[in-house]
Amino acid sequence: MSLKPLFLRTLAIVSLGAGLAFAPASHAQLDTAHTTIEPAQPSDTAGKVEVLEFFAYSCPHCATMQPMVEQWAKTLPENVVVKQIPVAFNAGMEDMQRLYFSLEALDRLDLHSKVFHAIHREKKRIFNFKSMADWVEDQGLERKQFEAAFRSFGVNTKVDRANELTKTYNVEGTPSLAIGGRYVTSPSMTGTYEGAITEAQKLLDSILKAN
């Protein structure tokens, strides 16, 4: 069954006070499978072409697409790096950004997919620091260690950078993929999860060929 009607109708944006809310796709997104970023943005990873996956833990589409992106990433050449960028469309989402970057800082990104599972399959409301600290403690992380990472300067810096990238790439919904600092595509533009990855690969191939 095609997911196109769903994606043409909505982009997932989270409102913690009222559960999941959705915003309509823009006219530009309806007319093309990708948008072009002007000017092109430099890579934050020296010597690598970056693919940025903009996501939110509370986004059900992100939960579905995450394993697809992980499998795709395994097929990419060594000069390409896939980076996850947690987004916050409102202030209530910042703790979810901090959760991802804290797991990264603690070298526990093995829990990344488990967060999606806990929220969308187990229906756990892991949306603020206390609930997150309780959850990671259940996963074997020390609570004090997690809190130190959660409130650290390094995580603050990464949250600021994630917010900057979200604005730079005009990300209005999740999931979205930014390719090589030049293009953005998403399931809402292509109509399906698989279509977004296919479009991302096509754009990536064009960049690698030009390089």
C-alpha distance (Angstrom), angle and dihedral (degrees) to the residues before:
residue distance angle dihedral
M1 . . .
S2 3.78 . .
L3 3.79 117.6 .
K4 3.81 91.7 -157.7
P5 3.82 97.5 105.6
L6 3.77 90.3 51.7
F7 3.78 95.1 49.6
L8 3.77 95.2 42.6
R9 3.76 88.8 53.6
T10 3.79 100.9 45.0
L11 3.76 149.1 24.3
A12 3.76 115.9 -161.0
I13 3.78 113.1 -111.4
V14 3.76 120.6 165.6
S15 3.79 125.6 -129.3
L16 3.78 106.8 -179.1
G17 3.76 93.0 -164.8
A18 3.78 93.5 58.3
G19 3.80 104.1 23.7
L20 3.78 117.6 -116.2
A21 3.78 118.6 -1.5
F22 3.77 128.4 -178.8
A23 3.78 135.8 -144.7
P24 3.83 123.8 -154.9
A25 3.78 119.3 -107.0
S26 3.78 114.6 -102.1
H27 3.80 122.2 -110.5
A28 3.81 91.0 -108.2
Q29 3.80 90.8 55.2
L30 3.78 92.0 51.4
D31 3.80 92.5 53.1
T32 3.81 101.1 49.7
A33 3.79 141.8 33.0
H34 3.80 89.4 -130.3
T35 3.77 143.5 10.1
T36 3.79 127.0 -131.7
I37 3.79 122.7 -126.0
E38 3.80 116.1 -137.9
P39 2.92 118.6 -135.0
A40 3.80 99.3 24.3
Q41 3.79 112.4 -117.6
P42 3.82 124.9 -123.5
S43 3.79 120.8 -117.2
D44 3.80 118.5 -103.7
T45 3.82 87.8 -150.9
A46 3.80 112.6 72.9
G47 3.79 113.6 -123.8
K48 3.81 93.7 2.6
V49 3.78 135.3 105.0
E50 3.79 106.0 -131.1
V51 3.78 128.2 -139.1
L52 3.79 108.7 -167.5
E53 3.78 118.4 -158.3
F54 3.80 109.4 -158.9
F55 3.79 109.7 -156.9
A56 3.79 146.1 153.3
Y57 3.79 123.5 -146.0
S58 3.79 89.9 -136.0
C59 3.82 93.3 54.5
P60 3.83 111.3 101.3
H61 3.82 91.5 -158.3
C62 3.81 89.3 56.3
A63 3.79 90.0 51.5
T64 3.80 89.8 54.1
M65 3.78 96.2 43.9
Q66 3.82 98.0 42.7
P67 3.84 97.1 83.0
M68 3.81 89.8 45.9
V69 3.80 91.0 54.8
E70 3.80 90.6 46.7
Q71 3.80 91.1 54.2
W72 3.80 91.8 46.1
A73 3.81 91.3 49.9
K74 3.81 89.7 59.0
T75 3.81 89.9 61.7
L76 3.82 96.5 52.7
P77 3.82 123.7 103.3
E78 3.79 122.6 -104.0
N79 3.79 93.5 -101.9
V80 3.82 90.8 63.3
V81 3.80 123.7 77.1
V82 3.81 126.9 -169.9
K83 3.80 114.5 -147.8
Q84 3.80 127.5 -173.1
I85 3.80 115.8 -134.2
P86 3.81 114.6 -167.8
V87 3.80 111.6 -150.1
A88 3.79 133.9 -151.3
F89 3.80 116.3 -155.9
N90 3.79 89.1 178.0
A91 3.80 137.3 16.6
G92 3.80 92.2 -98.8
M93 3.80 90.5 66.4
E94 3.80 97.0 58.9
D95 3.80 94.3 91.1
M96 3.81 88.9 59.6
Q97 3.80 89.2 54.8
R98 3.78 88.6 50.6
L99 3.80 90.9 49.8
Y100 3.80 92.2 58.6
F101 3.79 95.0 45.1
S102 3.81 91.4 45.4
L103 3.80 90.8 53.9
E104 3.79 88.3 48.5
A105 3.82 92.0 49.9
L106 3.81 91.1 49.5
D107 3.82 92.1 48.0
R108 3.81 90.4 -117.6
L109 3.78 102.6 122.4
D110 3.78 85.3 131.5
L111 3.82 81.9 85.3
H112 3.83 93.0 56.4
S113 3.81 96.1 92.7
K114 3.80 90.1 39.4
V115 3.81 90.0 61.6
F116 3.80 89.4 58.0
H117 3.80 90.3 47.7
A118 3.79 93.1 49.0
I119 3.81 93.2 50.5
H120 3.80 101.0 39.2
R121 3.80 103.9 28.9
E122 3.79 103.2 27.6
K123 3.83 92.2 34.2
K124 3.79 93.7 -133.2
R125 3.80 115.3 161.9
I126 3.80 99.2 -133.1
F127 3.78 95.2 165.0
N128 3.82 106.2 121.5
F129 3.78 138.1 43.0
K130 3.81 97.3 -96.1
S131 3.79 94.8 50.7
M132 3.80 90.1 44.2
A133 3.80 93.1 49.7
D134 3.81 90.1 49.6
W135 3.79 90.9 49.5
V136 3.82 97.8 47.1
E137 3.80 89.3 47.0
D138 3.79 87.8 57.2
Q139 3.82 87.0 52.6
G140 3.81 91.5 57.0
L141 3.82 101.5 -95.7
E142 3.78 119.8 131.7
R143 3.79 110.6 -111.0
K144 3.82 94.9 -138.0
Q145 3.79 91.4 48.8
F146 3.78 91.0 51.5
E147 3.80 92.8 47.4
A148 3.81 91.4 50.2
A149 3.80 90.5 53.4
F150 3.82 93.0 42.2
R151 3.82 92.2 57.0
S152 3.80 97.5 34.7
F153 3.79 127.4 124.5
G154 3.79 89.7 -119.6
V155 3.80 93.0 57.3
N156 3.82 90.8 44.2
T157 3.80 88.8 54.8
K158 3.81 93.1 49.0
V159 3.81 92.3 48.7
D160 3.80 89.4 52.7
R161 3.81 90.7 49.2
A162 3.82 92.0 47.8
N163 3.80 90.0 52.8
E164 3.80 90.6 48.3
L165 3.81 91.8 50.9
T166 3.80 91.9 47.5
K167 3.81 89.5 56.9
T168 3.80 95.2 40.7
Y169 3.80 92.1 54.0
N170 3.83 93.2 41.1
V171 3.79 91.5 -125.3
E172 3.80 108.0 -177.3
G173 3.79 99.4 165.4
T174 3.77 143.2 17.0
P175 2.94 141.2 -76.9
S176 3.81 99.0 35.3
L177 3.80 130.7 155.4
A178 3.79 123.8 -147.4
I179 3.80 113.6 -160.5
G180 3.79 124.0 -153.5
G181 3.79 93.8 -30.6
R182 3.81 89.4 -71.4
Y183 3.79 110.8 78.4
V184 3.79 142.3 33.7
T185 3.79 125.9 -157.8
S186 3.79 133.8 169.0
P187 3.80 142.3 171.8
S188 3.81 88.1 -98.4
M189 3.81 88.4 61.9
T190 3.81 98.6 41.9
G191 3.80 99.7 33.6
T192 3.82 98.4 -123.6
Y193 3.79 139.9 50.6
E194 3.79 90.8 -118.9
G195 3.79 90.8 48.5
A196 3.79 91.2 56.6
I197 3.80 92.0 52.9
T198 3.81 91.4 46.0
E199 3.81 90.1 51.1
A200 3.80 90.9 46.4
Q201 3.81 90.4 52.3
K202 3.80 91.4 49.6
L203 3.80 91.4 50.8
L204 3.78 91.8 45.2
D205 3.81 91.1 50.8
S206 3.81 90.2 53.5
I207 3.80 91.3 51.7
L208 3.81 94.1 46.8
K209 3.80 90.9 47.8
A210 3.81 91.0 51.1
N211 3.79 90.6 50.0
